Structures are given as C-alpha cells and as structure tokens.
Amino acid sequence: MNLLDRFLERTEFDGYDDFIENYKLLIPENFNFGYDVIDEYARLEPDKAALLRYDDLNEYHYSFGDISRLSNKTANFFRSRGLKKGDCIMLMLRERAEAWTCMIAAIKLGVIVIPATFQLTAEDIVYRSECASLKMICTVDENERIVQITKALPQCGADMQVAVVGENIPEGWLNLRVEVEKAPDSLDRITGSNDDTMLIYFSSGTTGLPKMVAHDFTYPLGHITTAVYWQQVRDGGRHLTYSDSGWAKFAWGKIFGQWIAGSVIVAYDTNRFKADKLLEAINRLRLTTFCAPPTVLRSMIAEDMSGCDFSTLRHCCSAGEPLNPEVISRFREASGLTIHEGFGQTETSVLLANFGWEPIKAGSMGKPAPMYDIKLIDSDGNECEDGVIGSIVINNAGANRPCGLFAEYRNNPEAMAESFTGGVYNTKDMAWRDSDGYFWFEGRDDDIIKCSGYRIGPFEVESVLLTHPAVMECAVTAVPDDIRGQVVKATIILNRGYEASEELKKTLQDYTKNNTAPYKYPRVIEFVSELPKTSSGKIKRSEIKKHDAQKRIIN
C-alpha cells in the first residue's frame, strides 16, 4: 500500500490534458512529513522496505519501522543537546543512513534542516553559519571534512556543536551513532504550522553568493508530481536518483515524493563517481526507476554498457541541462528506454517535464506541471509568442502560491523584490516554446549571447557540438567583440582519441554552421581538460567568463 490517496483527489489520469485540469492536492492542516508519512507507514506496515544503501561492497536495508525508530531516537538526541523548533542544523552526511534519519528527526522537531554538500570549504561553512545562526553540524568522519569544519569553528560561535558519523571523532565533538543509540525511541508529536520553515537550501551560487532558499512544511507534497508523474516511481519499486544528500536533487529524488508513493529509495554511497562502478551498481541493485544528471549519463554512454542488465528498469529521467541526441540514442540502445527530461530549480518542484502521455521531443524539457501557471515573458514583461526566447515565469506565485514553490529568500528582501513582481515569480531561466507547447531551455538570462543583434542561447550551440564524435563536454559563453558586441565561444573537453588542433577547431566550426543557423557558430574555441561545475554538476559559465576577462586584462 501507499499513502497517495490521502494527499491526492485523484491518482490516475487519462492523458496530459486530464492531468493538468484535474490534478488536485489534498493538503492536511499542520502536515509533518515525519509523522504523517514515515510514522504512518511504520504504524501500518513496519516491515515495508524504505531504504537500500549500497557502498560498492555491502548492502544495508532499512524498513519504515527502522526509519521511524531511528528518527525518533535522533530527535531525542537533538533535544538533549538543546535543539528546539526554529533552530538550524546543517547536514553534511553524503549518503549515510543518517542523511535520512537526521532530516526526518529535525522535521519532526521543527528544527530547520540545511542540507550541504561534503565539498564545502571552511569559508563556505562560516558563511552558512553566519547566515542561518547554525546550532549544530552533522558530518561524516572524512579527514577533509574534519579539517574544514575545524578551521571554521572559531568563527562559528562558541555554542556550535558537531556530531560525527564514524570513528574518527575529534576531542569535544559528538559521536552521532553512539549518542543516538543511547536516546529513547518514543517521541510525542510536536505541533507546527504548514507555513513554518522546514528546509533551507543554499542556492548553488553559479553567480554571486548563495541565497537561502526557504521551503515550508507543505514542500514534500509538491514533490508528488516530481516523483510519481515524472520519475514514475511505484509502490515497492526501487528508485535511484544519482545525487549527494547536500543537493536539492536529494529533495527531488531521494526522500519526499518517493516515500509518499511507497517506493524504496536506493542510496549509492560512493566517495568518487566512476561510470563503470555505477553501471555495476545498477546491475546488482535491480532498479525499477532511475534519474541522473546529464553529466552522469554522458559518462555512462562512454563506457561499455552491453553487459549491464537493464531488464528491471522501466523508466529513466534526467534534469539539470538538456541532453544531446547522442546520449538519448545510446542510452535507448542499451536499455530500451527513452530518457524523460524535466526542469525545475532549487526553489521549486518539477516545473516542466515529459510526463509520458505525449511523444518526447529529444532535448525538450516537455510541458508544464500541474499547479504551476508557466509563461514566457520578454524584457518588457510581455508574453512571448511561440519561437521567441523569454524568461520562464510562474504566473500564480502570489498569496495562494502553488505547493512546491519556495516560501522566500530568507533574510534577503532585495532578492525577493528582484524575483517577485505582482504575484509573478521570474525564474531567470530562458526558454522558447514550440507550436505544440513543448518548452526548450536556452540558459540563464545572463548567459544569453547577443551577437550582431541576434540572441543566441548557449544550449542550442552546445547541443549541436555535443553531437560531434570529438566532443565529450562543452560550455558555450560570450566573449566581447568590438564589431559584433559579443561572439560565441565554445570551451570543449575532447573525447578519447581526439587531439586539440587548429584543424579540429575549423572542423567543429564548420560542423556547427552546417547543423544550425550559421551566425551561431563558435568564432572562438578553447580545448580544456575540465570544466568548472557546481557541486551538483551544473557548468559554471560565470567562472569561464571571469577567467576570460582576467586573461584579457593580463594581455
């Protein structure tokens, strides 16, 4: 059994139009994911499988009864250390089971959860501590994590506490597993409000300092659309979203909508990504559904996938950046599945997706999710016609904003004023819509290239370049030009077997001219060994532009 019927007026739909018109959430008063989903499953089916963690060597299985009990014990440990409703706790737990039990424990208490990537530096930790008034950090016992937290602690306040999963525990820090084991396993429900802040993500910061993206207690229900109708998870199925627990992708694919639907969440807990190891994990874990960012899928198709058994896999999806046709085609050849692309932000649940009722157009983000009134607008605020690039906006972001949309940029009125105008939220992401209603991503608003009066989206050029066998990855940016204003630059990682040369540059330029409008071709090409990326795998075009600007100054 699953709990979907408790939160949806209808769960089955005849097609996309029916889905858009009749999808309706039933949002309880004082909803709390910890009590109303985790503990309810533990009451009804305590042995129902909830979490499967795999670390390349061993499998660890947890039922909903286990998650409920361990989260209660963890909540009692947090309370014993003085944590209370409204306090903030930061989790840097990779994909240990504690990433889930600590999050559920905090949600039960009304303690605000701040997930964080394990890659944070001391400066990052201090910044988050100051912004959110952190009371505790929970982390793993890796040397680099301990070094960075140790450096940060003198600037984090005298009352900061650190709890560690593992055996390498510095003096004065807490052994999380030992302390949780000592705590009682019963917990009375703590009353809260749907409007309370449950979760804060620090935005990835592709430009500027990260903002605090605050979500309220209804946010998990917004991800029913993400999990059930885009990722197509099923009760009792095994779902793997490739993501660290510190990314917003964790909320999208590894906890909320999946557990509401009764799916088993698969955690692939590895210190370093290797595509061949991921394929081995897929072989072993018998997945039902799978979601991965384009970076991971591109690495997978570079491996020999012929030995991977995809027989149990019934659905695959991807988001983050558009996929080029080569990835889609190669993955389909190996698995028999067509990748369903989608789009959203740290600030939202899935906004646009290929939901499966209608044909997939390779490279398209699909069509709008229910609850979100999505439009494209130009720089004057006018709605764009089909084929015209505009900003993706959510029109119904006023007083009765859709469930899944963030509550606020915490303590940042300037960012709120910049993003919200008259009940409209501007995502600052650019796209165009075709005559069939499919949306096509172009880039962030500050990534659009303005060349000789033309507006060029980086993804349309990247999509062409990625179809050439020489190109493994690429990032398209603008460089200043005295005559044209800006021209297109492509920063490229080459596939094995190809070497950088002037001849290859000319080949790629001609290839682009022949496969898209000639004015879009990259007049500048640079070959590199790696691209700057956020911790979630998105290309940081701002870093490339900054590097180019510094080179121009030096020259």
Number of C-alpha atoms within 10 A of each C-alpha: 12 17 16 21 14 13 16 16 13 15 15 12 14 8 12 18 12 11 19 15 11 16 18 15 20 13 15 12 10 16 20 25 22 23 20 15 21 26 21 17 25 19 13 13 15 18 14 19 21 26 25 20 19 20 15 15 7 7 12 11 14 17 20 26 22 21 27 27 21 25 29 28 24 28 30 24 21 23 16 12 12 11 20 17 19 15 18 23 28 26 24 24 25 25 23 20 20 24 20 19 22 26 25 27 28 29 24 25 27 25 24 26 25 24 27 27 18 20 14 17 17 19 14 16 22 23 17 20 23 12 14 19 16 23 21 21 22 23 25 24 18 15 9 14 17 19 12 18 21 14 15 19 18 11 16 20 15 9 10 16 18 23 21 23 20 14 12 14 18 14 6 9 12 16 19 23 15 12 16 19 13 12 18 15 17 14 17 9 11 13 12 17 15 16 13 18 25 29 25 28 22 21 19 20 12 16 12 9 12 15 20 22 21 25 27 21 22 26 27 24 23 22 25 28 23 29 26 20 21 25 31 23 29 20 17 18 23 25 31 25 24 23 25 25 25 26 21 25 24 18 23 27 26 26 24 23 25 30 29 26 23 25 27 29 25 25 25 24 19 17 10 7 12 12 19 17 14 17 19 15 18 20 16 13 19 16 23 23 22 23 24 20 22 21 18 17 19 22 16 20 18 15 11 12 19 10 10 16 17 19 12 16 19 17 22 24 23 26 22 19 21 24 26 20 16 17 21 19 16 19 20 14 13 16 19 15 18 18 25 26 29 28 26 19 18 21 21 23 29 27 25 25 27 26 26 16 13 11 9 18 15 20 22 24 28 27 22 23 25 20 22 23 15 20 20 25 21 15 9 6 11 11 15 17 15 16 13 15 22 26 24 24 24 23 19 17 22 14 7 8 18 20 23 25 25 23 19 20 22 17 14 12 11 9 13 14 12 11 16 18 13 10 15 18 22 21 18 16 20 25 24 23 23 13 9 8 12 19 27 25 24 23 22 17 16 14 20 21 25 18 20 13 10 13 13 23 24 25 24 19 26 24 21 20 27 21 17 15 13 19 19 18 21 24 23 28 28 25 19 17 12 7 9 12 14 18 23 24 23 25 22 24 20 19 14 11 7 12 11 14 11 10 9 14 18 14 13 21 20 14 17 23 17 12 14 14 10 13 15 23 24 26 14 16 18 15 16 13 9 12 19 15 15 12 17 18 16 17 21 17 24 18 15 18 17 11 11 15 14 11 10 10 7 6 6
